[in-house]
Amino acid sequence: MNTIRTLAGACVAAVASLCAIVAPAEAQNYPTRNITMIVPFAAGGPTDVISRIVTAHMAQTLGQSIIIENVVGAGGTTATTRAARATNDGYTLITGHMGTHAASVPLYPKLAYHPEKDFEPVALLAGTPILILARKDFPPKDLKEFVAYVKANAEKVNAAHAGIGSVSHVSCELLHSILDVKPVGVPFNGTGPAMNALVGGQVDYMCDQIVNAVPQINAGTIKAYAIATPARNPSLPNVPTTAEAGLPAFQAQAWNAVFAPKGTSPAILATLNAAAVKALDDENVKKRLLELGSVIPAAADRTPEALAALVKAEVAKWSAVLKPAS
C-alpha cells in the first residue's frame, strides 16, 4: 500500500513538474493561434472602432489574427462577465472602458465580476472626450439654451444611451446630476444604434464619445453643443468646451483599454502590452485615432501598472457620482 502511495505521489509530482515546464514554454511561444477580442458593444460604436484600429496593427506584430467579437447586453457587463470567466491563456481578451471597468461597480450591486479583482490590465488604448449632442432639429441653439430647455421640459425630453453602465449612460447621469433633472432614458444595444436613433430624430439628445460623433457632426446630421474637456479638440475646432459654453462643472472623458482574465501569464501580458504600445506608436494608427478625436495616451500611461491605477481611481470616482443616483 505504501508503495502504491509513493508511486501515486511521484506521478502527481511529475505531472506538476511537467505543467510547470509546459506553461512557461506555451507563454514563450504565444500566440500560436487566433486571438478573440471581445468588444462589449455593437459594431460601429466608439469602443468597437478603436478596438478594430489598434488590434489590426497588434495582429501584424503578434503574427496571428485578432478576431473581434461583438457581444451586447446590460451596458457591456454581459460581455465583460464572459471575458472574466474565460480561460486565462491569452486567447480571449476584452476591450473594456470606463463603463464596464469602473461605473459598473456602483450601478450593478450584483455584478458578476470586479474590474480590479477579476482582470489583468494590459494596456490603455485611447482617451475619448465626451460631447453633448442632440438631433439636428432639437430647439436649443447653444448649451445655455439646452440647459434651460432640458430643465423646463425634463419630463418630456429623452436621452439615448447604450445601456445602463455604458459611457453614454453614466456621462449623461453626471450631466443630469449637475442640472438636477431626471429625463427619460432610452437604452440601445450599443452606442452605434443609439447614434442612428439620434440621426433619425427618434431621440432628443445624448452624451457620447467623440469617436462616434465626428463624422455625424461634420455631415450636419446632428448638432454638438459642447465638448466636456478643458480644451477644444482639433478634430472639432468649432465645438466649444463646456466651460466656454457656460457649464464648466461638466467634465468627462472616457477611455478604452485591453484586459485579460485574471491569472494570465505575465509573459503573455508583456507580449500583448508590447504589441499595443507598438500599435499606438504607428503613424497610421495615430492618424486614424486623432482624426476621430481620440486622445492617445503618453508612454507612461500605457503600462499595465498605469492602467491598474486608472481603473482603481475610476471605480472610486464613479462610485461617488452614481451611488446616489442608483
ABEGO torsion letter per residue (X at the ends): XAAAAAAAAAAAAAAAAAAAAAAAAAAAAOBABBBBBBBABBBGBAAAAAAAAAAAAAAAAAGBBBBBBBBBEGGGAAAAAAAAABBBAGABBBBBBAAAAAAAAAABAABABBAAAABBBABBABBBBBBBBBBAABABABAAAAAAAAAAAAAABBBBBAEBGBAAAAAAAAAAAAAGBBBBBBBBBEAAAAAAAAAAGABABBBBBAAAAAAAAAAGABBBABBABABBBAABAABBBAAAAGBAABBBBBBBBBBBBBGBBAAAAAAAAAAAAAAAABAAAAAAAAAAGBBBBBAAAABAAAAAAAAAAAAAAAAAAAAAAX
